[in-house]
Amino acid sequence: MDSLDPLPAQGVIDSRSAFVAAVHAGVQQALQRRARRMLWCDRDFADWPLDDPELLQRLSDWLRLPQRQLLLLASDYEVLRRDRARFVAWYRRWSHAVSARAPASDDLADLPCLLLADRTVLVQVQDKTHWRGRISGEPAALQACRERTDALLQRSQAAFPVTTLGL
């Protein structure tokens, strides 16, 4: 799938490259449909294309729209700090519109791998070992996922500070 193609209403993710393409297309869809909020959720975002300049440009274009918010929910941000310098620099520039959170310790096992754009698109991987997942624009699927992730967000705490304070 070309990353400029619109996301299908329904689809299957069957490889890591299909997931990467779906993330690109999901961000493009959020931009085109002017979604107000996007939630990205993963254990550590190690497999996400977060150093891709094209993806970061699309995210910037989306965040330039009024009142947009990107929420990150991960249990470990160390991979980003260590291996995704371009994303970390981008995050510093856009920290006023990006919120990074960590789930409560009780929710670590329930942390899904997904991109959810309000009323627009869901990209979800249910099995990261075999890269099996789905792409959906179905309102019922979006609502169910939103309810599940809202519960995780309510119990989460701030994480991945833009700067670290030292004495």
C-alpha positions as CSV (number, residue, x, y, z in Angstrom):
1,M,0.0,0.0,0.0
2,D,1.5,3.4,-1.0
3,S,1.5,5.6,2.1
4,L,-0.4,8.3,0.3
5,D,-3.3,5.9,-0.5
6,P,-6.5,6.3,1.6
7,L,-7.0,3.7,4.2
8,P,-9.6,1.1,3.3
9,A,-12.7,0.9,5.5
10,Q,-11.7,-2.6,6.5
11,G,-8.4,-4.4,6.1
12,V,-6.0,-7.0,7.4
13,I,-2.5,-6.4,8.7
14,D,-0.4,-9.5,8.0
15,S,3.2,-8.3,8.2
16,R,5.3,-5.6,9.8
17,S,5.5,-3.8,6.5
18,A,1.7,-3.8,6.3
19,F,1.6,-2.3,9.8
20,V,4.1,0.4,8.9
21,A,2.0,1.2,5.8
22,A,-1.1,1.3,7.9
23,V,0.4,3.7,10.4
24,H,1.3,6.0,7.5
25,A,-2.1,5.7,6.0
26,G,-3.8,6.2,9.4
27,V,-2.0,9.5,10.0
28,Q,-2.8,10.6,6.5
29,Q,-6.5,9.7,7.1
30,A,-6.5,11.6,10.4
31,L,-5.1,14.6,8.6
32,Q,-7.6,14.4,5.7
33,R,-10.6,13.9,7.9
34,R,-9.3,16.5,10.4
35,A,-9.5,14.1,13.4
36,R,-9.1,16.1,16.7
37,R,-7.3,13.5,18.7
38,M,-5.0,10.5,17.9
39,L,-4.0,7.9,20.4
40,W,-0.9,5.7,19.8
41,C,-0.5,2.8,22.1
42,D,2.2,0.2,22.3
43,R,4.5,-1.4,24.9
44,D,7.6,0.6,23.7
45,F,7.0,1.8,20.0
46,A,10.1,-0.1,18.9
47,D,8.4,-1.3,15.7
48,W,6.7,1.9,14.7
49,P,8.2,4.1,11.9
50,L,8.8,7.0,14.2
51,D,12.0,8.2,12.6
52,D,10.4,8.4,9.1
53,P,10.6,12.1,8.0
54,E,7.5,11.7,5.9
55,L,5.5,10.5,8.8
56,L,6.7,13.2,11.1
57,Q,5.9,15.8,8.4
58,R,2.3,14.5,8.2
59,L,2.0,14.6,12.0
60,S,3.3,18.1,12.0
61,D,0.7,19.1,9.3
62,W,-2.0,17.5,11.4
63,L,-0.9,19.2,14.7
64,R,-0.9,22.5,12.9
65,L,-4.7,22.2,12.6
66,P,-6.4,23.9,15.6
67,Q,-6.9,22.0,18.8
68,R,-5.2,18.8,17.9
69,Q,-3.8,16.4,20.4
70,L,-1.6,13.3,20.1
71,L,-1.6,10.9,23.0
72,L,1.1,8.4,23.5
73,L,0.6,5.5,25.9
74,A,3.5,3.1,26.5
75,S,5.0,1.3,29.4
76,D,8.6,2.0,28.3
77,Y,9.9,5.1,26.4
78,E,13.5,4.1,26.6
79,V,13.6,2.8,23.0
80,L,12.4,6.2,21.8
81,R,15.1,8.0,23.8
82,R,17.8,5.6,22.7
83,D,17.0,4.8,19.0
84,R,14.6,7.4,17.7
85,A,16.5,10.7,17.8
86,R,14.5,12.3,15.0
87,F,11.2,11.5,16.8
88,V,12.6,12.8,20.1
89,A,13.6,16.1,18.5
90,W,10.2,16.3,16.9
91,Y,8.5,15.5,20.2
92,R,10.4,18.4,21.9
93,R,9.1,20.9,19.3
94,W,5.5,19.6,19.5
95,S,5.4,18.8,23.3
96,H,2.6,21.4,23.7
97,A,0.3,19.2,21.6
98,V,1.7,15.7,22.5
99,S,1.1,14.0,25.8
100,A,3.0,10.9,26.8
101,R,1.5,8.6,29.4
102,A,2.4,5.3,31.1
103,P,-0.3,2.8,32.1
104,A,-0.9,1.8,35.7
105,S,1.1,-1.2,36.7
106,D,-2.1,-3.3,36.8
107,D,-2.7,-2.5,33.1
108,L,0.7,-3.4,31.6
109,A,-0.5,-6.8,30.4
110,D,-3.6,-5.3,28.7
111,L,-1.7,-2.7,26.7
112,P,-2.7,-3.0,23.1
113,C,-0.7,-2.0,20.0
114,L,-2.9,0.5,18.1
115,L,-3.4,3.8,16.4
116,L,-6.8,5.3,17.0
117,A,-8.0,8.5,15.4
118,D,-11.3,9.9,16.6
119,R,-14.2,8.7,14.5
120,T,-11.8,8.1,11.7
121,V,-9.6,5.0,11.8
122,L,-8.3,2.2,13.9
123,V,-5.1,0.4,13.2
124,Q,-4.6,-2.5,15.6
125,V,-2.1,-5.4,15.9
126,Q,-3.4,-8.2,18.0
127,D,-0.4,-10.5,17.5
128,K,3.0,-8.8,17.2
129,T,4.8,-12.1,16.9
130,H,3.1,-12.9,13.6
131,W,2.0,-9.4,12.8
132,R,-1.7,-10.1,12.6
133,G,-4.1,-7.2,13.0
134,R,-6.8,-5.1,11.4
135,I,-7.6,-1.8,10.0
136,S,-11.1,-0.5,10.6
137,G,-13.2,2.6,10.1
138,E,-16.3,0.9,11.4
139,P,-18.0,3.1,14.1
140,A,-18.7,0.2,16.4
141,A,-15.0,-0.9,16.3
142,L,-13.8,2.7,16.9
143,Q,-16.2,3.1,19.8
144,A,-15.3,-0.2,21.5
145,C,-11.6,0.6,21.2
146,R,-12.1,4.1,22.4
147,E,-13.9,2.9,25.5
148,R,-11.1,0.4,26.3
149,T,-8.3,2.9,25.8
150,D,-10.1,5.6,27.7
151,A,-10.2,3.3,30.7
152,L,-6.4,2.8,30.4
153,L,-5.8,6.5,30.0
154,Q,-7.8,7.3,33.1
155,R,-5.5,5.2,35.2
156,S,-2.3,6.3,33.5
157,Q,0.3,8.8,34.6
158,A,2.5,11.4,32.8
159,A,5.7,9.9,31.4
160,F,8.5,10.7,28.9
161,P,9.2,14.2,30.0
162,V,10.6,16.6,27.3
163,T,13.5,17.6,29.6
164,T,15.0,16.0,32.6
165,L,15.7,18.0,35.7
166,G,18.9,17.5,37.6
167,L,20.5,19.1,40.6
